[in-house]
Amino acid sequence: MIGSLWSDFKEAVSNLRAQKTRTFLTALGIVFGVGSVIGMLSIGAGAREQSLRFIEQLGVRNVLVESRPASSPEELQQRRRSSQGLTERDVRILEANVDGLEILSPRRSLYPSKVLPKPSSAVPELYGVRPSYALIHNLRAVEGRLLNADDDADSAAVCMLGDAAKVAILGYGPAVGKYVKVNDNWLRVIGVLEQQIMDAGGSGGGQKNDRNNAIYIPFGTFQYRFWDRTRFLKDELDGVDLRLKAGVNSVESAKVVTAILNSTHRNVEDFSVTIPAALLAQQKRTQTIFTYVMVAIAAISLLVGGIGIMNIVLATVMERTREIGIRRAIGARRGDILRQFLSESILISGVGGLLGVAFGMGLSWIIAQAADWKTIVTTASVLVSFGVAVAVGVLFGIYPAMKAAQVDPIEALRYE
């Protein structure tokens, strides 16, 4: 049996080499099909990992409350008749009434009018937060340390720098112990944060600016040392970030937070509540649908490639009718003829599949470099696409092979 298969394989190679150009053009459909499948899956896998890592960084146990600034003085005046906006009073009420709350941090921010040393890129945003903010958002220091309770209690003139802010202000050398001036205040750098993932799709909720290009200071320091001249349209706080205890249902807790704030704000819609856990579930569903659609589109190329294989093998059967008759006359069975032509179609799809894998990997790399979009070529995508390519060769090669096997040997010998 193995000897027969090896003989069929050598025969198929010999026949296909005799028609190199036709074989290559036929295989191109499979090459592009497999390459497209791998390329689309790599884009989907890259986007999926980036989005999911960003949402997980927000914290699946977190509930993020964000203030909605008024768009005009008239809107602000209308709001203030019923609500004082997001304030420290809301923080105290949430701390006292949200069951399952582990920690929380109020947040304020401003864009400084002056930063020294002068940043080489965009001016970093200044955030005032409690030390608990780092735990809520899983921040890690790659240099120095994080803010602590003493820094906040003493309103210390210290800061942590985001990865991009550190490079823009102080360059690539060590930063801890150096000083930066923000508006009229000198701040001593005590730590540099690990680079954080940003959401390419903008669907993360909460802070929407570049958190790597930011300066973090204790909340007390912000309160007593900084004044935002542009804050007349904003609330007292920009946001409140809450982290729940393990096992607490974040969706239900978010409903409680919303109900509490609706009560204190008298149902004025001047805040929003984001649930990263719900975003995570939604993002997974969206990415799954996206992957299915992309694969379906790419699979059309494989279908076209399969039709090409069927077409070329049918044409080969017609051209080699006399050869089939001679083989049948000297003792070849129908199964031998069937295997011969099926081997050729499988060989075309197999070689096309291997070339397609290489093309798909190259395509993914080009997309990643040209579009600055992370792509991930997974083992599963390579195996699935190659397996489908071979299956296409089998399925679309069966009919021409059966047609060849059913040729009447006497009629075939008469064929010119």
Protein Blocks (a to p, Z undefined) as FASTA:
>chain_A
ZZmmmmmmmmmmmmmmmmmmlmmmmmmmmmmmmmmmmmmmmmmmmmmmmmmmmmmmnopa
bccddddddfbfklmmmmmmmogbjafklmmmmmmmmghiabdcdddddddfbdcdddfb
dcdddddddfklmmmnopacfehjaddfklmmnopabddddfklmmmmnojbdfehpacd
ehjaccddfbdcddddddfklpngpjfbdfklccdddfklmmmmpccfklmmpcfbfbdc
ddddehiafklmmmmmmmmmmmmnoopafbccddfklmmmmmmmmmmmmmmmmmmmmmmm
mmmmmmmmmmmmmmmmmmmmmmmmmmmmnopafklmmmmmmmmmmmmmmmmmmmmmmmmm
mmmmmmmmmnopacdddfklmmmmmmmmmmmmmmmmmmmmmmmmmpcfklmmmpZZ
